[in-house]
């Protein structure tokens, strides 16, 4: 229904296959031969309790994303109903 026509999908597929193979072949040029790329990228000290404290946040802070998502949906529906007949 909303898919790309075949004349657009084929070049994207060719680019996808090419990028996967070229990325695999030349990865050592970018990250160095034999390196573990993300080894130790996120370090947590034994004295760092921030990762644990985030599990015990108050409920009203955990609900902030839900509240703003609902407000965004309400705003989008309101603007759509107000502007759906406007000709630009």
Secondary structure by P-SEA (a helix, b strand, c coil): cccccaaaaaaaaaaaaaaaaaaaaaccccccccccccccccccccccaaaaaaacccccccaaaaaaaaaaaaaaaaaaaacccccc
